[in-house]
Amino acid sequence: MTVSPRSSAPRTVGVLALQGDFREHREMLEGMGHRAIEVRKPAQLEGLDALIIPGGESTTIARLILSNGFQEPLRAFCASGRPTWGTCAGAILLAKEVDRLDRPGIETMHIRVRRNAFGRQVDSFEEDLAIEGLEGGPFRAVFIRAPVIERVDPPARPIARLADGTVVAARQGNLLATSFHPELTHDTRLHAYFLTIGAPPGAAK
C-alpha cells in the first residue's frame, strides 16, 4: 500500500453520527492514527479537516439532518473544499437527484442515485473493484442494500464501476460518493485516499 505523506499525517475527521454505522468509520480512522469525532450537532463541524457521512437508513438520516439544523452547515462544509465522503446512504444524501427520497438531503454532488438498487439485505454481495486514484490493486467492496449511481454529470466523474459497467463510486473535487461500505473491511486505503482529495489542513475554511 502506498500512501502519500500528506494522507498519513494525523487529521481531525468528523463522522456524522445521527444514525447508521458511524462507529465503524470512527474505529477505522482511529486505527489509522487520526482523531475521529462523532458529530451530532452542527457546531461540531467547526475545526474538522474532513467529514464522513456514513451508511444507514437514508430517509431517517435525511429527516434528522433537517430536524437538527444540519442541512445548510453540511452544504457549507462541502463548499469549503474539505474532503467530504458519503458511503451508501451518505452517497444518497450527497446526490442532487435521488429516486424515492421524500425529503431533501444535502444535494451537492452532480449525480443521480437510485436507492436499494441491488435489493434487500439478503442480496448483499462483495466485489473486487478497480478504483481510479487508488494504488495497491483491487479494493474488496461490500454492498449492503446499496444504491446505484445512475448518472454522473460534470464536474462529477465516475471512479469505479462493477463488471457490467454500473457506477458505484464518483468524485467531484473534494466530494466522494461510494455505494459500498469500505469501513466494513480491514483495508484502509480508501480512507487514506479520501483524506488527500480536498484542501490541506490549515487551509481557509
N, C-alpha and C positions, 0 to 999 in steps of 0.2 A: 504494500500500500504506500502510495506517495502522497504526502500532504504538504502543501506549501507552508513556509514559516508563518505566514500571516494566519492561516487557518488553524495552526496549532497553538497560537497564543491564547491564553485564558480570556474568555469573554463572559459577559453577563447576559444570559439569554432568558427571555421570558417564555413561558408556556401557558397559553390561555387555559385556565382551569375552571371553566364554568360547568363542563360535563365532558365525558369521554376519557380517552386513555392518555391524559396528560402526565400521569405518574411515570409511564414507561419512557416518555421523552426526557423527563427530568432525570431519571436514573441513568439513561444513556449519556446525557450531557455531563452529568457529574462524574461518571466513569471516565470521560474524556478529559477531565480536569477543568471543566468550565463551571461557573456559578449559575445555577438554574433557579429561576424564580417562578413560583406558581402564581399567575396573575388572575386576581379575582375582582379588582377594582381598576377603573381607568387610570387613576393616579399612579398605579404601579408600572405603567408603560414608560414613565419618565426614567431616564438613566439606563435603559436597556440598549444593548448593542444589536440585538436581533430578537425575533419573535416567531414562535411556532404556534399554529392553530391546529390542534390535534383532531384525530378521528373521533367519532362518536355518533350521536343522533343529530343530523344536520338541522332538522326543524326545531329541536329542543335548544341547540346552541344558538340558532338564529333568534329564537324568542328571548333567550337570556341576554344576548348581545343588545337587543333593543331595550329590554326592561331594566338593564343595568347601565344604560347610557354609554355603551361601548362603540356604537356604530361610527360616529364621526371621529373619535380618538383613534380607532383602528384604521380608518381611511387615511387619517393624517400620518399615522405611523408608516403605512405603506408608501405614502408620497414622500417620506423623509429620506428615502434612499437606503434605509437599513434593511438587512436581509429579513424577509418575511416569507414563511413557508406554511402552506396548508396541506395536510395529509388527509386523504379520504374525505371525511366531512369538511375538513378545513379547506380542501380544494373546491368543494361545492360552494362554500361561503365566499371564497375569493372571486369566483366566476361572475362575470357581468350577466350571463344568461344561464338559467337553471330551469329544468322542467320540474313541475310539481313541488315547488317550494313556495309555501303560502305566505311568506313574508320576506322582505329583502334581507340579503346578507351584507357583506362588506362591498362586493361588486367593484373590484378594482382591476381584475385581470380580463383581458380581451379573449376570453374562452367561453364556449358553451358546454355545459356539463349535463349529463343525464344520470340521475340518481339510481342506485341499486341496479345498475345495468347488467350485472352478472348473476342476478338472482338473490336468493336468501342466504343466510349464514351457512347453511349446509352445502351451498355451492362454492364455498371458499376454495381458493387454489393458490399455488405458488408457481412462479415462472422466473427463469433467468433473463435479465434484461441488459441490453447494451444501452448505457445512459450517456448522452453527449456530455463531455467535460469530466466524466468520472473515470479515473485511472484504476488499473488493477484487475481488469477483466469484468465479466458479467456480475450483476447485482441480483441476488436472490430476493425477489419481491413477493410479499404476502398480500393477497387480495381477499378482503372480507366485506361482503355486501358493498362492493366497490363501485364507484361511479366511473363513467367513461367520459373522456374529453372528446366531444363530438365535433367541435370546430375550434380552430385556433386562428385568430386574426392578428395581424401586426398591431403593435410591436411584439406581441407574444409569439413564441415559436415552440413547436414540439421538440422534446429532447429524448423521449423514449416511447417505443411502440411495442405491442405484442407481435407475435409472429405473423398474425393476419393483418397487421398494419394499424390496429386500433391504438390511438394515442392514449398513453397512461401517465405522461408527465410533460409539463410545459414550463417554460421560463419566460418572464417578461422583466428584463432588467434585474432589479433586486427582489423580484417576486418569483416564488417557486410553488408549483402545484403538482402533487403526486396522487394518483388514485389508490396507491397501496400504502402499507404500513411499515416503513423501514425501522421503526422503533421496536418491532416485534422480532427483529433478527439480532445477531451479535455483530453485524457488520456496521462499523461506524463511518464508513467512507462517505455516505450521502450526507450525514450530519456535518462532517468536516467540509465537504464541498459547499454545502449551504452557507456556511459562515464566511465563504470567500466572495459571495456574489453581490454584496452591497457596499455601502460606504464603510470605510475603515473606522475602527473605534476612535472616538475623539472628534470625528467629523461633525460639522454643524447638524443639529437635529431640529 
